[in-house]
Amino acid sequence: MFEHFREMRREMHKEHAEGDCRHRHGRGWWGDNRRERWEGFGGGGRERFFDNGHLRLVILQLVADKPSYGYEIIKAIEERLSGGYAPSPGVVYPTLTLLEEEGLAVASAEGNKKLYTATEEGKAYLKTNQVLLKAIFGRMQAAGKMFGRGKSPQIERAIMNLKFAMKMRMERGNLSTEQVSKIAEAIDKAARAIDEA
């Protein structure tokens, strides 16, 4: 009976890990109607970013490359996809548990955190799936370029500076009509310059 319960739990983890990996904004992995452009990531009615089992392979590869905590895995995937997608902890941690139950990964406790590493079995499993892994990481790289298109560290820094300056000025309060006009004029001028660049 216990073995039956364990098998049911394993299947639930597997279904959860493989089938419910959604975009972090909750509107499908693009957040709009561009879904059909990336059918290679699953497509279909459930709007999954990864096909069944692919996230499991990606996570196993990441812990084989470098022993990692769950949150590091989430950040690593998010970085590879230029911030356009990050799997939720509710998907990553059950997947890590599943990999551990399957003997493909092992966790060592460090305080209240677990550091995951691929086992020899896990590394062998990755070797037998190299062609698939190469295709998955290739699609991730293409998606990362798409998500990251137009991003520039200098522009992002400048936007942050503008936001910070606006926040600081608004917190001081007591803006006169003349000051409001000057600020609006400066922002409008910047917008026109950007549009003409």
N, C-alpha and C positions, 0 to 999 in steps of 0.2 A: 504494500500500500504506500509506504514512504517513497519507494522508487517511482511509483506512478505519479505522486504529487510532485516530486522533483522534476520529472519529465514534463508535466503540464507547466510548471513554473518556467522551465527552460524554453518551451515553445512560446509562452507569453512574452518572455524577454526578447526572443528572437523576432516575433511579430512586431513588438514595439520598436525594437532597434532598427528593423529593416523597413518598416512601413510608415513611420510617422515622423520623418525628418523634414520639417517645414521651415520655410524662411522665417527669420526671427521676428518679422513684422506681422506675421500671421495672415498674409494675404496671398499665400502661394510664394514660391521662391523669388519671383520678380516683383510682386506687389502691383502688377498691372497686367495688361494683355499681351506682354511679350513672351509668354510662356512657350508658344509654339516654336520659337527660335531655338530653344534648347531642349528638344525632345530627347536628346542623347542622355540627359540626366534623369529620365524617368517618364516625363510627360504624364499623360493619362489623367484620369479624373481626380486623383488624390493630390496632385501637384507636388510630388516628392522631388527633392533635389537629387537624390541618389537612387539608382535602381536597387532592387532587393539584394541585400548582402554587401553592397559596395561600401557603405559607411563602415561596416565591420572590418573590411579589408584595409580601408584607409587608416582607421584607428590602429589596427594591428601593425601596419607599416610604420606609423609614426612612433609607436612605443618600441619597435624594433630599431629604428634609427636613433632614438634617444629616450631613455626611461623618463616617463612623464606623469604628472598629476592630471586629473580630469580636466581642470580648468586650463592647463597648458595645451591640452589636445584641442579644446574648443578654440583657444586663441590661435593655435597653429593653422587650423582649418580656415578660420576667419581671415587670417593674414594671407593665406594662399589664394583666397577668393576676394582679395582687396576690400574686405569689410562688407561685401554685398550679401554674405550669408554666414551664419554661425549656427551650428547644431545646438540644440538646447541641452542643458544638463540632464533633463528628463529622458533624453535619448542616449547621450554619451555614457552616463554612468551605468545604465542597464546593459549597454553593449560591452563595457569593460567587465562587468560581472559575468556576462555570457562567455566572453573570451577566457576569463579565469576558470569558469566551470568546464569549459571545453579543453582546458589544459594548454591553450595557445598563448596565454599571458599569465603572469604571476604578479601579485601585489605584495609590497612590503609596507607595513605600517610605519608612519613617521608622525608621531603624535596622533592627531585626529584625522590626518590625511593619508592617502594611499598612493604610493609610487608604483606605477605599472611598467613592467618590462616584458618583452616577448620571450617565451621559452624556446628551447631548441625545436620543439614540435611546431611552435608558432612560426619560427624562421623557415622551417622546412615547408610549412603550408604556404608561406609567402612565395617561396621559390617555385612551387608548383603553379602559382597563380600570377607569375611575372607578366605574362602577356596582357591579362585583364587589368592588372595594377597599372601597367604602363598606359593603357587606354584611359583608365579612370583619371590618373594624374594628368594626362594630356588634356582631357576635357576640363579638369579643374583649372589648369593653367590658362586655357582659352577663356573660360568663364571669368577668371580673375582679371584677365586683360580687358574683357568686356565691362566688368563691374568697375574697374579702375580707370577706364578711359576718361581722359580729360582731367584726371586728378594731378595736382602738382603740389609738392610740399610748400613751395613758396606762396602759392595762392591760398592754400589752406591756412598757413600761418597768418597771412594778411587778413583773411576773413576773421580769424580768431582775434586778431588785434582790433579790428573794427568793432566786433561784438563786445569785446572787453571795454573799449573806449566808450561805446554807447551806454553800456551798463553802468560804468563808473559815473558818467555825466548825468544819467537819469537818476542815480541814487543821490546825487547832490541836490537834485530838485531845483525848484524856483527858476525855471526857464522862462525868460521873457519871450515875447512874441518875436522880437528881433533874433534872439538866439535860436529859437525853433526854426525860423526861416533860414538862418545860416547853416544849421545842421542839415536840414532837408535839401538845401541847395548843394552842399558838399556831397551828399549821398547821390543826388541826381546827376551831378557832374561826373562822379566816379562811375555810375551806371552807364552814362553815355560813352565815356572813355573805354570802358570794357567792351561795350557793343561795337565800337569802331576799331578795336584792336585786331 
